[in-house]
Amino acid sequence: MLNNLTKPHEYPGKLFVVEGIDGSGKTTQLGLLAKWLTAEGHRVFVTEWNSSALVKAATKSGKKKNTLTPMTFSLLHATDFADRLLYKIIPPLKAGMIVLADRYAYTAFARDSVRGVDGQWVRELYSFAVRPDMVLYFRVPIDVSLDRLMARRVKLKFYEAGMDLGWSTNPTESFRLFQGRVLEEYDRIVDEFGLDVINAARSITEQQQEVRRLVAARIPVTSVETPDEQLA
Amino acid sequence: MSNSPETAIGAPDAGQPGQYYGRGIPYLPINGYPGKLIAIEGTDGVGRSTQILLLREWLEVRGYGVVETGWTRSELMAPTIELAKSSNTLNKLTFVLLYATDFADRLEKEIIPALKAGFVVLSDRYIFTALARAGVRGVDRPWLRSLYAFAIAPHQVFYLKLDVETLIRRVLAARGMDFWESGMDLKHGDDIYDSFRAYQNRLLREYSSMADEFNFRVVDARRSIEQIQSELRRQVGAFLEQER
């Protein structure tokens, strides 16, 4: 059996991952981290979950017709991930770059388990993945994430709100139920894979300071400054 | 994860005919479903579709409800797989996962509902095709088996076995060699004949190595269509009779 996800990689580059539910603020934090690393003179590559061109078509048509099952949902995301891993993540790591991933296999472990897919099977499925140098998990209470999403007037997405599970016809209620279960799964994953937990209920600047401190311990940097107002 | 279905992790009866090979799909329990799953395996050009056509006809005349399923025909994935094949940009891992997604879609939407409703499901190729193709391409075998742990073990698997010499003559006579069937993506050279021969040889070795692991019923496909069909009818008929 492959065990790439549990043994350190040997590439010269670094792989840093942010994880967390929608509205946890992880994408904002990743953007600020990328700005800082670039300013420090590092070559940075950012990659997002579920973004490869190859399976976008299938995911889209599946979502439109609402025909994805928990298993095909899981496998499609694994296909997308494999495509990005081999074309987008490993080459920059080989070139000594810093790869920042917005979500990684842990998202699949959390979501797919809640959808009723066997947790051990999903872990074995992703055993070809490269183990990140650090995973930052932005832990946030459901109400805080919902407030943030509502403030941005974001329309809750069908699958992100777990509407496919039919637990509630009300998107907000469904989000609360589904993401509540996802949070429980994440807590298990934190222990299992040694994720670094960031308290994401704090201010953006406070969080970013902690993020930069954690990242600085793993790469050569000249200074860890407090992000200024403009960045925040 | 073990290579042997007998010791697959999961339910106590995992790997038994009609049960999941391994961990299975937790939200779809399949215990006690009356239908039967019969897979016909073999490389391209061995005459699988002809045999399935004849077998279906025979079973229906005898009063059995029959559903056919194939490989890469799901509504969800067929367009994506065709696109990927034509653009020729697939790496082996993505390829394996696309096929697994396609299979999962057909398993949940065609095969399991048909088994529940008591049909005889005739599968033109099954997961063994995927295991053989990926195995030849160097994908980790234990990983492949854990990937397909959600598949249902067929009640019978017929492996139509043909030697490479006979296969080459049949394929050339019928339609010629194509890029994928010749393993040209493995880049063993520009000569499609040499590539086809080498690739099909390796595929046949993969199938042979799976024969014991997955209880293949090996059928000599060098014989006439009628002879092969009568052997299939004898074995399928005896099994269905005993299960009636």
Chai-1 contact restraints between the chains, C-beta under 6 A:
chainA,res_idxA,chainB,res_idxB,connection_type,confidence,min_distance_angstrom,max_distance_angstrom,comment,restraint_id
A,M1,B,M1,contact,1.0,0.0,6.0,A-B,restraint_1
A,M1,B,P142,contact,1.0,0.0,6.0,A-B,restraint_2
A,L2,B,D140,contact,1.0,0.0,6.0,A-B,restraint_3
A,L2,B,W143,contact,1.0,0.0,6.0,A-B,restraint_4
A,A57,B,T80,contact,1.0,0.0,6.0,A-B,restraint_5
A,A58,B,M77,contact,1.0,0.0,6.0,A-B,restraint_6
A,A58,B,T80,contact,1.0,0.0,6.0,A-B,restraint_7
A,G62,B,L76,contact,1.0,0.0,6.0,A-B,restraint_8
A,T69,B,E108,contact,1.0,0.0,6.0,A-B,restraint_9
A,M71,B,I25,contact,1.0,0.0,6.0,A-B,restraint_10
A,M71,B,A104,contact,1.0,0.0,6.0,A-B,restraint_11
A,T72,B,T101,contact,1.0,0.0,6.0,A-B,restraint_12
A,T72,B,A104,contact,1.0,0.0,6.0,A-B,restraint_13
A,T72,B,D105,contact,1.0,0.0,6.0,A-B,restraint_14
A,L75,B,A100,contact,1.0,0.0,6.0,A-B,restraint_15
A,L75,B,T101,contact,1.0,0.0,6.0,A-B,restraint_16
A,L75,B,A104,contact,1.0,0.0,6.0,A-B,restraint_17
A,L76,B,T101,contact,1.0,0.0,6.0,A-B,restraint_18
A,A78,B,L97,contact,1.0,0.0,6.0,A-B,restraint_19
A,T79,B,T94,contact,1.0,0.0,6.0,A-B,restraint_20
A,T79,B,L97,contact,1.0,0.0,6.0,A-B,restraint_21
A,T79,B,L98,contact,1.0,0.0,6.0,A-B,restraint_22
A,T79,B,T101,contact,1.0,0.0,6.0,A-B,restraint_23
A,A82,B,L93,contact,1.0,0.0,6.0,A-B,restraint_24
A,A82,B,T94,contact,1.0,0.0,6.0,A-B,restraint_25
A,A82,B,L97,contact,1.0,0.0,6.0,A-B,restraint_26
A,D83,B,T94,contact,1.0,0.0,6.0,A-B,restraint_27
A,L86,B,N91,contact,1.0,0.0,6.0,A-B,restraint_28
A,G116,B,P26,contact,1.0,0.0,6.0,A-B,restraint_29
A,G116,B,Y27,contact,1.0,0.0,6.0,A-B,restraint_30
A,D118,B,R23,contact,1.0,0.0,6.0,A-B,restraint_31
A,D118,B,P26,contact,1.0,0.0,6.0,A-B,restraint_32
A,W121,B,R23,contact,1.0,0.0,6.0,A-B,restraint_33
A,E124,B,S146,contact,1.0,0.0,6.0,A-B,restraint_34
